[in-house]
Amino acid sequence: MPNPPLTIHLAAPRGFCAGVDRAIKIVEMALEKWGAPVYVRHEIVHNKFVVDGLREKGAVFVEELDDCPDDRPVIFSAHGVAKSVPAEAQRREMVYVDATCPLVSKVHIEAERHFEHGLQIIMIGHAGHPETIGTMGQLPDGEVLLVETEEDVATIKVRDPEKLAFVTQTTLSVDDTIGIVAALQARFPQIVGPHKEDICYATTNRQEAVKAIAPKVDAILVVGAPNSSNSRRLVEVGAKNGCAYSQLVQRAEEIDWRALEGIRHLGITAGASAPEVLVNEVIDACRKKYDVTVEIVETAVERVNFKVPRVLRDMHA
């Protein structure tokens, strides 16, 4: 019996963004420059496949600086770190390379600027996410307050309602954030926002591509890690925009085929830290069960490129 037909609507853009690309390159170039082992504080990006690949090349992943020896280089992850981390690395005279995404660094600089102007900052983000911890850790305790939902806005206690600013985590849902910002502006009319939305171009673009696909498909597969904020937002965006079923998978082997029974149109995308090889693995798995036609749905073209830090560029000069 021939395989049933399946049209795959492949989102573009999808997968690696410039910040993730740069972070992985930093680890690879550090290994080239200093040899193994190179220590990495926290997962460099939220993807097991990527982390395992770098581990095989000699990267050692640790949760805290305390787990690193003084005499080996350490790299800080793309999500950013609190100010206390590089300060401690300097105190220990360690060689360190900061792989924080430049768009996250931009939010850090913004928060500091507001602080210098005497404003208390409200951060829209997810509690416990490394990016949120890093951004809140740029300033003294109590200077950055966290809200996760519109409900949080109603109960937050601020020092002076007329001296406030807000920043956001870069990987949030664009639509959810609009609601939270509106609630902040309604409660605190004087609140100062960013010149341009903090949510990064890659998060926005990947969500827009899913919105374009969602009404046309019976199900969406998002290739990404469960601890990847931007990947989980893609699942939610699919569900909110007309697709009855969205599933997050790290690898093809995690696909729940029973949930996909009888479908004829499948959307596929990938979070910003998922490599294209895993997308291809998912498409290949579909080809074994279906007669597949792939249609690319492109909503934006990305040409962003971030330079690696000078300490690594010099080696290649």
C-alpha positions as CSV (number, residue, x, y, z in Angstrom):
1,M,0.0,0.0,0.0
2,P,1.5,3.4,-0.9
3,N,2.3,5.9,1.9
4,P,-0.4,8.6,2.4
5,P,0.4,12.0,1.0
6,L,1.7,14.7,3.4
7,T,2.5,18.3,2.7
8,I,5.1,19.8,5.0
9,H,4.9,23.5,5.4
10,L,8.5,24.4,6.4
11,A,8.8,27.7,8.3
12,A,11.5,30.2,7.2
13,P,13.2,31.7,9.1
14,R,13.7,28.8,11.6
15,G,16.5,27.4,13.7
16,F,19.8,29.1,14.5
17,C,19.9,32.8,15.0
18,A,23.0,35.0,14.8
19,G,23.4,35.0,18.6
20,V,23.4,31.2,18.8
21,D,25.7,30.9,15.8
22,R,28.2,33.3,17.4
23,A,28.1,31.5,20.8
24,I,28.8,28.1,19.3
25,K,31.6,29.6,17.2
26,I,33.1,31.1,20.3
27,V,33.4,27.7,22.0
28,E,34.8,26.1,18.9
29,M,37.4,28.9,18.4
30,A,38.3,28.8,22.1
31,L,39.0,25.1,21.8
32,E,41.2,25.8,18.8
33,K,43.1,28.6,20.6
34,W,43.6,27.1,24.0
35,G,43.0,23.4,23.5
36,A,40.8,21.2,25.6
37,P,39.4,21.5,28.2
38,V,37.6,24.8,27.9
39,Y,34.9,25.3,30.6
40,V,31.5,26.7,29.7
41,R,29.3,28.1,32.5
42,H,25.7,26.9,31.9
43,E,24.6,25.3,28.5
44,I,26.1,27.6,25.8
45,V,22.6,27.4,24.1
46,H,19.6,25.4,25.1
47,N,20.1,22.4,22.8
48,K,21.3,18.9,23.9
49,F,22.5,18.0,20.5
50,V,24.7,21.1,20.2
51,V,26.0,20.8,23.8
52,D,26.8,17.1,23.4
53,G,28.7,17.9,20.1
54,L,30.8,20.6,21.9
55,R,31.4,18.2,24.8
56,E,32.9,15.7,22.4
57,K,35.3,18.4,21.2
58,G,36.5,19.1,24.7
59,A,34.1,21.6,26.3
60,V,33.2,21.0,29.9
61,F,29.8,22.3,30.9
62,V,29.3,23.5,34.5
63,E,26.6,25.3,36.4
64,E,28.8,27.7,38.4
65,L,32.2,29.4,38.3
66,D,33.1,27.5,41.5
67,D,33.2,24.3,39.3
68,C,35.9,25.7,37.1
69,P,39.7,25.6,37.8
70,D,41.6,29.0,37.8
71,D,44.0,27.9,35.0
72,R,41.6,27.1,32.2
73,P,39.5,29.4,30.0
74,V,35.8,29.8,30.8
75,I,33.0,30.9,28.5
76,F,29.7,32.5,29.6
77,S,26.6,31.4,27.8
78,A,24.6,33.2,25.2
79,H,21.9,34.0,27.7
80,G,24.1,36.4,29.7
81,V,25.3,36.4,33.3
82,A,24.9,38.6,36.4
83,K,27.7,41.2,36.9
84,S,29.0,39.2,39.8
85,V,30.2,36.4,37.5
86,P,32.8,38.2,35.4
87,A,33.8,40.1,38.6
88,E,34.6,36.8,40.3
89,A,36.4,35.5,37.2
90,Q,38.6,38.7,37.3
91,R,39.2,38.3,41.0
92,R,40.5,34.8,40.3
93,E,42.5,36.0,37.3
94,M,40.8,33.6,35.0
95,V,40.8,33.9,31.2
96,Y,37.1,34.3,30.2
97,V,35.1,35.0,27.1
98,D,31.6,36.4,27.2
99,A,29.3,34.7,24.6
100,T,26.3,36.7,25.7
101,C,24.1,37.5,22.7
102,P,24.6,41.2,21.7
103,L,20.8,41.6,21.8
104,V,20.8,40.5,25.4
105,S,23.7,42.8,26.2
106,K,21.6,45.6,24.7
107,V,18.9,45.0,27.3
108,H,21.6,44.9,30.1
109,I,22.9,48.4,28.9
110,E,19.3,49.7,28.7
111,A,18.6,48.6,32.3
112,E,21.8,50.3,33.5
113,R,21.0,53.5,31.7
114,H,17.5,53.6,33.4
115,F,19.1,52.9,36.8
116,E,21.6,55.8,36.3
117,H,18.6,58.0,35.6
118,G,17.1,57.0,39.0
119,L,14.4,54.7,37.7
120,Q,13.4,51.3,39.2
121,I,13.1,48.7,36.5
122,I,10.3,46.1,35.9
123,M,11.5,43.1,33.8
124,I,9.0,41.1,31.8
125,G,10.4,37.6,31.8
126,H,10.3,34.0,33.1
127,A,11.5,33.5,36.7
128,G,14.5,31.2,36.8
129,H,15.4,31.5,33.2
130,P,19.2,32.2,32.8
131,E,18.6,35.4,30.7
132,T,16.3,36.8,33.4
133,I,18.8,36.0,36.1
134,G,21.5,37.6,34.1
135,T,19.6,40.8,33.3
136,M,18.3,41.2,36.9
137,G,21.9,40.6,38.1
138,Q,23.2,43.7,36.3
139,L,21.9,45.9,39.1
140,P,21.7,45.9,42.9
141,D,19.0,43.8,44.6
142,G,15.5,45.4,44.5
143,E,16.3,47.6,41.5
144,V,14.8,45.1,39.0
145,L,11.4,43.6,39.7
146,L,10.1,40.7,37.7
147,V,6.6,40.3,36.2
148,E,5.6,37.2,34.3
149,T,1.9,37.8,33.6
150,E,-0.7,40.6,33.4
151,E,-2.0,39.5,36.8
152,D,1.5,40.1,38.3
153,V,1.3,43.8,37.2
154,A,-1.7,44.3,39.4
155,T,0.1,43.2,42.6
156,I,3.7,44.5,42.0
157,K,5.0,46.9,44.7
158,V,7.2,49.6,43.4
159,R,9.2,52.3,45.1
160,D,7.8,55.3,43.1
161,P,5.1,54.8,40.4
162,E,6.4,57.9,38.6
163,K,10.0,56.6,38.3
164,L,9.8,53.3,36.5
165,A,11.1,51.7,33.3
166,F,10.5,48.3,31.8
167,V,12.7,45.8,29.8
168,T,11.8,42.4,28.5
169,Q,13.5,39.0,28.1
170,T,14.4,38.6,24.4
171,T,12.7,35.3,23.8
172,L,9.1,36.0,24.9
173,S,5.9,35.7,22.9
174,V,5.3,38.9,21.1
175,D,1.5,38.8,21.5
176,D,1.6,37.9,25.3
177,T,4.1,40.7,25.9
178,I,1.9,43.3,24.3
179,G,-0.8,42.5,26.9
180,I,1.7,42.8,29.8
181,V,3.1,46.1,28.5
182,A,-0.4,47.5,28.1
183,A,-1.2,46.5,31.7
184,L,2.0,48.2,32.9
185,Q,1.2,51.4,31.0
186,A,-2.3,51.4,32.3
187,R,-1.2,51.1,35.9
188,F,1.9,53.2,35.6
189,P,1.3,55.9,32.9
190,Q,4.8,57.4,33.4
191,I,6.7,54.1,32.8
192,V,9.5,54.4,30.3
193,G,9.8,51.6,27.6
194,P,12.6,50.6,25.3
195,H,13.2,52.7,22.1
196,K,12.6,49.5,20.2
197,E,11.1,46.3,21.4
198,D,13.5,44.1,23.4
199,I,12.2,40.9,22.0
200,C,14.8,40.0,19.5
201,Y,14.4,39.9,15.7
202,A,14.9,36.1,15.6
203,T,12.2,35.4,18.1
204,T,9.8,37.8,16.3
205,N,10.6,36.3,12.9
206,R,10.1,32.7,14.0
207,Q,6.8,33.5,15.6
208,E,5.6,35.4,12.5
209,A,6.5,32.4,10.3
210,V,4.5,30.0,12.6
211,K,1.5,32.4,12.4
212,A,1.6,32.2,8.6
213,I,1.7,28.4,8.7
214,A,-0.7,27.7,11.6
215,P,-4.1,28.2,9.8
216,K,-3.0,25.9,6.8
217,V,-1.9,22.9,8.8
218,D,-3.4,20.1,11.0
219,A,-0.4,20.0,13.3
220,I,2.9,21.7,14.0
221,L,6.2,20.1,15.1
222,V,8.6,22.5,16.8
223,V,12.2,21.2,16.9
224,G,13.7,22.5,20.1
225,A,14.6,21.8,23.8
226,P,12.1,21.8,26.6
227,N,14.2,24.4,28.5
228,S,14.3,26.7,25.4
229,S,12.0,29.6,26.0
230,N,11.8,30.7,22.4
231,S,11.0,27.1,21.3
232,R,8.2,26.7,23.8
233,R,6.7,30.1,22.7
234,L,6.6,28.7,19.1
235,V,4.4,25.8,20.3
236,E,2.1,28.3,22.0
237,V,2.0,30.6,19.0
238,G,0.9,27.7,16.8
239,A,-1.9,26.7,19.1
240,K,-3.1,30.3,19.4
241,N,-3.2,30.9,15.7
242,G,-5.5,28.2,14.4
243,C,-3.4,25.0,14.6
244,A,-5.2,22.4,16.6
245,Y,-2.1,20.5,17.7
246,S,1.5,21.6,18.4
247,Q,4.3,19.4,19.6
248,L,7.8,20.2,20.9
249,V,10.4,17.5,19.9
250,Q,14.1,17.5,20.6
251,R,14.7,14.7,18.0
252,A,12.7,12.7,15.4
253,E,12.5,9.8,17.8
254,E,10.3,11.9,20.1
255,I,7.5,12.5,17.6
256,D,4.2,11.2,18.8
257,W,3.0,9.6,15.5
258,R,-0.4,8.6,17.0
259,A,-1.2,12.2,17.6
260,L,-0.5,12.9,13.9
261,E,-2.7,10.1,12.5
262,G,-4.8,11.2,9.5
263,I,-3.1,14.5,9.0
264,R,-2.4,15.8,5.5
265,H,-0.7,19.1,6.3
266,L,2.2,19.4,8.8
267,G,4.0,22.6,9.9
268,I,7.6,22.2,10.9
269,T,9.8,24.9,12.5
270,A,12.7,25.0,14.9
271,G,13.7,27.2,17.9
272,A,16.7,29.5,17.6
273,S,19.1,27.1,19.2
274,A,18.1,24.0,17.1
275,P,20.5,23.1,14.3
276,E,19.1,22.4,10.8
277,V,20.4,18.8,10.9
278,L,17.7,18.0,13.4
279,V,15.0,19.6,11.2
280,N,16.2,17.4,8.3
281,E,16.1,14.4,10.6
282,V,12.4,15.1,11.4
283,I,11.6,15.5,7.6
284,D,13.4,12.2,6.9
285,A,11.3,10.5,9.6
286,C,8.2,11.8,7.9
287,R,9.3,10.5,4.5
288,K,9.4,7.0,5.9
289,K,5.7,7.1,6.8
290,Y,4.3,9.5,4.1
291,D,4.7,10.6,0.5
292,V,6.1,14.0,1.4
293,T,5.9,17.3,-0.5
294,V,7.8,20.2,1.1
295,E,6.6,23.8,0.8
296,I,8.7,26.5,2.2
297,V,6.7,29.4,3.9
298,E,9.1,32.3,4.1
299,T,8.0,35.5,6.0
300,A,11.4,37.2,6.4
301,V,15.0,37.0,5.3
302,E,17.7,37.2,8.0
303,R,21.1,38.7,7.2
304,V,22.2,39.5,10.8
305,N,25.8,38.5,11.7
306,F,27.5,39.1,15.0
307,K,31.3,39.3,15.3
308,V,33.1,37.0,17.9
309,P,35.0,38.8,20.7
310,R,38.4,40.3,19.7
311,V,40.4,37.9,21.8
312,L,39.3,35.1,19.4
313,R,39.4,37.2,16.2
314,D,43.1,38.1,16.8
315,M,44.0,34.5,16.5
316,H,42.5,34.3,13.0
317,A,43.9,37.7,11.9
